[in-house]
Amino acid sequence: MKIKLAVLFGGRSVEHEVSIISALQAMENLNKEKYQIHPVYIAKTGEMYTGEALRSMSSYLDIPALLRTCRQVTFLPVGGDVYLQTLSGAGRKEKPERIDVAFPITHGTNVEDGALQGYLKTVGVPFVGPDVLASAVGMDKYVMKTMLRDGGFPVLDCVRFWRGEQMEDMVCRAEEKMAYPMIVKPVNLGSSVGITKASDREALEAALETAFIYADAVLAEPAITKLREINCSVVGDTWEAQASECEEPFMEDEILSYENKYMDTGASKGGGSKGMASLKRKIPADISPKLREKIRTMAVDAFRFLGMSGVSRIDFMIDCEADALYINEFNTIPGSLAFYLWEPVGVSYGVLLDRLISLAIKRSRQEADILFSFDTNLLAMSAHSGTKGAKGTKGTKKA
């Protein structure tokens, strides 16, 4: 019997379109003999739709027309199972479809940061990727840096700012902490959205204004002037994890931009972008065997330390002038699921997808052994004593 798999993508995120590309790549490479695939597109309004037309890249040229051919759905928990239920008024009524596993292939805020994971956990469907807390930590660059530093991992210092702070105060705090140039970025975005390099006070003010367009919290950190970026992927969970090959992405500007990542190298044969697989890169990275193993080991250790699961891409920075290595950020649901880093070590995309789904099922079975409730007579006691609860009761006098 096939595993009934709901592949979720899209969402209310600036990385909405990237998510579509990643999901279509994955659905094309899933084993059709093993999985019954249900595409679930999350519109920018938050509504969820399913339908076979969602699996074609060309359909997204006119999304309103596409959605008219699809059914609006929701996840419905019933008796320990979870179903994909057509909403009333959303077209023809169809029998609910039981879902065994959800596979979020989503990027950015509201869908990669623990919000979607919390929803899936609440309805009770096993899902691929990190749990709620690890998803949130991986998405918040400041929290991630704080935790990694506490664990002894090398990260750059930074200053965090909140929307509403006075510009003069933010600039002064940044200048007290570090010298120019600085990198300014939204705390919780990926795909290089909203990231700017600032070489003086005027540029810093402009960079802060740009970053606050996309997030309520922003951070500034020192810019490495002689920089090499090396990326490595990890698959597994806190019990067991393995590292992929390392890559060195190349950028045409001072920052690896959204355009560098997704738009520079044209379209695939099918007329759609190849996503992160199209980025100009060198695999394996041209680094020494010793540095390669250091990066791969650190990637696995950091992955396990943060409680990750599924596949992540960990981005490293090398300060060539200081000969220092830093963890830059975690991508908990990386573009294209980082399959291009696994093929060089003999793991095909299909095998990688199988592993991710197996990890989701493994976690679900482990959680089934955890006690989440216990019987008490609290409600019966409240019925007799009113609704004041424990805080409203008087203590018993001691003899």
C-alpha angles and dihedrals in degrees: 000000000000122000108247105229127188111202109202122199143152116041138161095306139113085238092059095119093045088054091055091054093048093048095048090051091052096046089051090055100042116109104258091197091058103036135050099210123212112185111213113192116197108208121216086257091060095250116135125222136182132195140122092257088069089074094066120085093208090060090070093066086085109026097176089055090045093054092051087066093050136073123244109233144175135196113259123193113211126171096333095316128095123223136193100234126195110230119238112260092023096107132282117003114248134182112269113258117225113230122210099185137008119216112199110200094176133134133207139003122355093017109043099031099074097276096102091036090055090052093050091047091050094053089045105239119140110243138195120247137026122343122249099279097043090048091053093046093048092051098048105073094195095050090044092052091047093052095044091049089051088052092053097255120140114253133156119258116252145178122227124212132190128217109263097040116126113263092228091053092049094049092048093050091050093048092048091053102043147003128248137302100062135175116227120196142161110263096230110032134095137194089065091281114163096004118141136173114227122199099176142014095274092051090047092055090049091047092052091050090051094049093049089059087072106032145021092229126050134180135204124205136171115281114232106226097197098042136168120182120211123183130198131180128217129200125193139050138269091291100050133004139164133203127231130218117293124247136195113214118207125219131198093208135040090273128044096246135201088254091052091052102045114008112037103082101047132235134324124248090269092058098256134100119271089223117211089350088072096057115119104252146144117237117215094031115238096249134122120273088245093055091043091057092043091055094044092048093046090048092055093044093050091045091055094041091057092047095245126171135188117018126334133174114219115202117210132193126210118203098209093190095053094030089231131144123212136180105237104184149325123244103200094186101024124201110274085004085271090274090151089067092055101047091068090059093049101265112127121212091251092052090048091053091049090053093051093051091047090053090053092052091046091054091048091054092048092051090051087069093055119094110233099172142023133199118258136160092229095123092047090051091048091051089060098040101037127242101303091105126196094318091055097052124095120240122248116254114243118232 
